[in-house]
Amino acid sequence: MSNKLKLGFVGLGIMGAPMAGHLIAAGHEVFINTRSKVPDELASSTAVQCASPQEVAQQADTIFMMVPDTPDVEKVLFGDKGIASGLSKGKVVVDMSSISPIATKEFAKQINGLGCDYLDAPVSGGQVGAKNATLSIMVGGDETVFEKVKPIFELMGKNINLVGGNGDGQTAKVANQIIVALNIEAVAEALLFAAKAGADPAKVRQALMGGFAGSKILEVHGERMVKRTFDPGFRIELHQKDLNLALNSARALGVSLPNTATAQELFNSCSAHGGQAWDHSAMVKALEKLANFEIGQKV
């Protein structure tokens, strides 16, 4: 293709693999690296496997990262054979992980100090969104850089917004995770209440869908709660990580997030029962333990 770009992608997990796949499918030259085994579908593609993030940064002009947490991003960027050591002036680093907004601002300063640009671009939409290229992408950084990278974002997502400067994309993602967690908790309470009162929770959910209580969470996760399908999806341990970011940042900002803290405690209860890898809709199980009643059982 005439506008073939040299792109890098570090982190080929449950989200990163399909995202990188879209870049490859679009005909770009893609250099990849991951800490575990490269997925078969990418290993057999036109992607060039690199031995380190440093090598990815040496080969590509725009380098994307999709790794689990703040320490992982720091290691990929600044660790031994990290991205920073392979950069030359004018390159762009894009972090699509969900990490600390405060740390992100520091990472951006360090990359800017090397004469390169930095965007934080966390996503929402989960594995399904990654596979279908329908992710919501919340971006923090310089507008000129955002406009330059936007056509590449459009290969991976649909709802793409520049929120503000570096760190603001991560702040938007933390806000997203607060809303999602609290909505899961609300739907779980409502369906548990309905079931314990003797109503059919599936029919109650259907009745609520068309009203003001209707939501994506009620639609997707409400169905998971009723049908008891708790395979992820989005793992509880990852949502715990995101709510830790929310609560730690809130403490630093002097902001009280009481219901976010409650949602985290319910996730902690699930985790204590071996549920770290359950889908986050399984928060309902913690409420069911408190009620000594499961949504699916008869009164």
N, C-alpha and C positions, 0 to 999 in steps of 0.2 A: 504493500500500500504506500501511497506517496507521502503520507504524513506518519510514517512508522516512527515510533518513539522508543527510546531506550529506557525501560522502566525496571525498577527493582522491587522485590517483595520479600520481606523477612517475616516469618511466622505463618506456617501453613497448616494451622489447626482446623477445627470445625468451622470457623468463620473464614480464616485467611485462605484456605485452599480454594473454595469456590470463587472468592473475590479475585484472587490471582488468575484463576481460570478464565474469567471474563476478559481480563487484559490480554491474555494469550489468544483467546478466541477472536479478539478484535484485530489480530495481526501484528501486534506490537512485539518488539524484541524484549523479552522479560527474563531477568536474572533473579534466581530464587535461592533462598537459604532458610532452613528451619532446624531447630535443635533436635528434632526426632526424625523419623524416616519420612522422606518426601512421598506424599500420596501417589499411588500408582498412576492415576489419571494425569498428574502433572509430570511424573517421571517419564511418561511415554509421549509427552507433548513436545512442542518446539522450545520450551523454556530451557534456559541454560542454568544448570545446577552449580552453585558457588560453594566454596569450602567455608566461607565466613561472611558475616555482615560487611566486613571491610571490603571484601572482594566485590560484593554486590554494589557498594557505594563507588568503587573504582570504575565499574562498568556502566552503571546506569546514571541518567541525568536527574530522574525523579525517583526517590526511594520511599516505598510504603512499608509501614510496620503494623503488624496485627498480633500482639502478644498479650498474655493475661493481665499483668499488673504493673504498678509503678517500678518496682525493682527490676522487672524484666526489661522494661523500656530503657532504664538507665544502663543496664548491662549491654543490651544490643547497641546502644548509642556509644557509650564511653568505656565499655569493658575491653578486655584483650581482643584485638582484631575486630573492634566494633566499627560501626558506621562512620563515626567521626574521624577515625584514622584513615579512612579511604576517600574522604571528600576532597573535592577541589572547588574553587570559587565558582559561584553561580548555580550550584546544584540545589535541589529542593528536597527536604526531608518531610514526610507526611506521616504522622502517628495516628493510626485509626483505632488504637487500643483505647480502653476506658480506664483512665488513670487520674491521679491527683491533679487538680487545676493548678495548685501552688507549685508542685514540682514541674509541671509542664512549662510554666513561665520561665523557670530557671533553665530547663533544657533548651528552650527556644533561644535564650540569651547566649548560651554557649555555642549553639549551632550558628547563630547570627555572627558571633565573634570569629567564626572561621570563613566568613564571607558567603555564607549560604542562607537560604530561606527555610522557614519552618512553619508548618501548618499542623494544628491538632484537629483531627477530624473523626471523633468517635461516632459510632453508628448505633442505630436502633432498628430492630426488625428480626434479629435472631438468625438462626441457621436457615430458615425458610427464606428470609429476605436476602441473605447472602447468596443462596442458590439461584433465586429468581431475579437477582439484580434489582431488588425493590427496596433496598435499605434507605432509611432516613439518615442523612449525613449532616452532622452539626459541626461547623468549621470555625476555628479561631485562627486569626492571622491577618496578614496584609491583603488588602483587596485586590491589588494587581497580581499577586501570587495566586490568590484564590481563582481569579478569572483564567489564569494560565492553566491551572490544574483541573478546573471544573469539567472540561470535556472527558477527562479520565474518570472523575467521580461519576459522571453520567453513565459509564459502563458498568458501575457497581450499584447505583442507587437511583431513586426517583425524586425524593424530597430533599433537596440539597440547599442548605442555607448558610451564609456567612453570618455568624452571630456577633462577632466583634473581634478583638485582638487575641493574641495568643493566650490560651487558658480559658477563654470564653466558650469554646466548643466543648471542652471538658466540663465546664460548669453547667452548660445546657444538658449534657448527658447525665450528670448527677441529678439534676432537677427531674429529668425524664424518669430516672430510676426510683426517685422518691414517689412520683405520681403512680408509677406502675405498682410498686410494693403496696401502697396504701389502697389502691383499687383492688388488688388481689385480696387484701385483708377484708375490705368492705363486701366484696362478692362472697367470700368464704363465710363471713358472719351471716349474711342474708340467707344464703342457701342452707346453711346449718340450722338457722332459726326456723326456716320454712319446713325443713325435713322433720325436725323434732316436734314441730306443731302438727305433724301428720299430713302435710300437703306433699304432693309429688314435686320434688325439687326441679326435675326436668321441665315440668309444665309451668312452674313458677318462673323459671329462667326464661322460658319462651314468652310468657306474658310480660315480663319486665323488659324484654329486648326492644319493644317498640316505644317505650316511654322515656322519660327523662333519666331514668337509671340505666338506660342502654349504653353499652360501651364495648370497645374491642375486648376488654378483659372479661366482661360478662359473656360475650360471644364465644371467645376461644377458651379461656381458662375456666369459665363457668361450666362449659361442656366437659372439660378435663375432670373437674371435681365430681360431676354427676356420673361420668363414665369410668372414673378411677383410672385414668390413663396418665400416669405421672412420669413417663419416660421423657427426658429432656429432648428438644426444647432448650430452655435456658436453665442451667443448673443453679440450685439454691446457693452453693458455695460462691458462685460468681456474683449473685445478687447480694450476698453478705459482704463481699469485697466492695461492691459499689455503695452499699449503705454505710460501710465503714468510712469511705471517702466523704460521704455526706455528713456523717456525725463528727468526724475529725475536723473537717473544714468548718462546720457550724461552730464547733468549740473555739476554733481559732478566730472566727468572725464575731463571736459573742451572740450567736443566734440559737434559740431553742427550737428543736424539732421533735416535740414529744411523741407524735404518732409515728414518725420515722423510727424512733428508738423502740417503740412497741413492736413495729413490724420486724425490726432486727431481732428482738428477743424471741419472736415466734419462729423466725428462721433458725435461731440458735437452738430452740427446742427440737425442731426437725432434725437438725444436724446431730444433736445428742442421741437421737433415735436412729442414727445411721443414714440420714437422708441428705447428705451433702450433694449427692449426684441426682437427687430427685429434681423434677421440673419445679420451678418456683411456685406454680399453682398448688403444689402440695403443702404450702403453708396451711391450707385448710386442715391438714392432719393434726397440727398443733392445737388448733381450736377444738377439733373433735376429741382430742385427749382431755382437754379441760371440761368438755361437756359429757364425757364418757358416752359418746354417741357418734356414729358415722352416718354421713348423708345417705348412703345406700341402704341402711338397715331399716326394718319396719319398726314403727313405734309400738 
